[in-house]
């Protein structure tokens, strides 16, 4: 592990310490949420660093199976089901509860009213606006990411990885001899003669790491905020995000590995792209904590729901559908993700 990586980890530890200290400096209506800050840091870190599982592919070629069409379609559909259910059934409702409570609009017994029609008109309005505001934020960030690294469009389908794997195998096997996939990968990356192609491939991996790093900021913030409100909700989001971060790690690590021949460089860039997730959560919390009221928290939570829905509908599901050639995998796994998370949340409630 090089000095830069150690420095980044040290900086993350300092941010975590600042966040923890901030929870003891001011006791107000956010006290209950403050108790979950440490867990929020851990979950956002775990979700983000799932990229290192995919990033370990240069060391363990068997991990490439994660990027196979059927596995990718199934896992992304499962993650999509979890995130959609949580966003609409849990996050949206809790956002409206918090906004309505902050505005003082509660029922006659002082209980939170929840989201319903007819319900509190201002709570409903602000929750809806926050939700679509979150969608717009992620849409704009998505456009920024593709301006910075347009090559990520190609990498999302893993065509580039497959292409260079084939070149690696072809360069290491005599003509007319059968190709053994694992042995070819174990021998190392393709030996490219074109230095320009190697440079372009390395740049592709690095730019993808930067783009995914930006992309992971709202995901880290969403996991962090959800955990503050309800740990079981944060854990569900963390698992769903981790599932789709694994193939993203492959997208970063493999082009760098094939271009440089260094397994550690490929792994390192995958690691750095995932590290932005806990950083995004911690920085967002530190920036907003001083103004956190029930209303502000409800608005932020509503935006988080919108962010998650846009990520699912704009990225995860289209990718899953694109890899589901039979058209029979995405619907059952999408539904299965909803069933799984609903059962888990109910189990947590009765525990």
C-alpha positions, 0 to 999 in steps of 0.5 A, a space after each residue: 500500500 503506497 503513501 498516497 493510499 495511506 494518506 487517504 485512509 488517514 484523512 478518512 479516519 480524521 473525517 470520521 473523528 470530526 463527525 463523531 466529535 460533532 455529535 457531542 458538541 451540540 445536543 438538540 433535536 438530532 440527538 437520536 440520529 447522532 447516536 448512529 453516526 459511527 454506524 453510518 460511517 461503517 456502512 457507507 465505507 463498506 458499501 463504497 469499498 465493495 468496489 475492491 471486490 471487483 478490483 481484485 479481479 486481476 489477482 483472482 480471474 475467477 471474479 470475472 464471472 461476476 461480469 457475466 451477462 446472467 449474473 450481472 442482470 440478476 444482481 443488478 435487478 435484485 439491487 434495483 428491487 431493494 432500492 426502489 422498495 426502500 425509496 418509495 415505501 420507507 424513505 418517501 414516507 419518513 420524509 413526509 413524516 419528518 417535514 410534517 412534524 417539523 412544520 407542526 402539522 400533526 394529528 389531534 393526538 400529536 402523532 406524526 401523520 405519515 404520507 396520505 391523501 388527503 393529508 397535510 398539504 404542505 408536508 405532501 408538497 415539500 416531500 414531492 418537491 424534494 423527491 424530484 429535486 433529488 432526481 434532478 441533482 443526480 441527473 445533472 451529476 450523471 451528465 457531468 460524469 459523462 462529460 468528464 469520462 464519456 468512455 464510461 458508456 462503453 464500460 458499463 456494458 463490459 464490452 471493453 473488458 471482454 475485448 481485451 480479455 480476448 486479445 490477452 488470450 489470443 496473444 498468449 496462445 499459439 494459433 489454432 490451439 484451444 484457449 484456456 481462459 483461466 490459464 491465459 488470465 493467470 499468465 498476465 495481461 495482453 502484450 499490446 504492441 501499440 503504445 497509444 492503445 495502452 495509453 488510451 486504455 489506462 486513461 480509460 480506467 483512470 477516468 472511469 475511476 474518477 467518474 465513478 468516484 463522483 457518481 458514488 458521492 450521492 450514494 454515500 450520502 444516501 446510505 449515511 442519511 438513511 442510517 442516521 434515520 433508521 439503521 436497518 434502512 441504511 443497512 438495506 441500502 448499503 447492501 444494494 449499493 455494494 452489489 452494483 459497486 462490485 462490477 464497477 470495480 471490475 470496470 476500473 481495475 481491468 483496463 488499468 491492469 491490461 494497460 500497465 501490467 500492474 495488478 496493484 495499480 488496477 486494484 488501487 484505482 478501484 479502491 480509490 473510486 469506492 473511497 469517495 462514498 464514505 467521504 461523500 456521506 461524512 462531508 454531507 453530514 458535517 455540512 448540514 448537521 448544524 442546520 438539521 431540523 425535522 423539516 431540513 432532515 425531511 427535505 434531505 431524506 426526500 431528495 435521497 429517495 429521488 436520488 435512489 430512484 433515478 439511479 435505479 431507473 436511469 442506470 441499474 435497470 437499463 444495464 440489467 435489461 441490456 444483459 438479460 437476453 432472454 428477458 426472463 431474469 430481470 422481472 423475478 429478481 426485481 420482484 425478489 429484491 422487493 420481497 427480500 427487503 420488505 421481509 427484512 424490514 418487517 423482521 427488524 421491526 419485530 426483533 
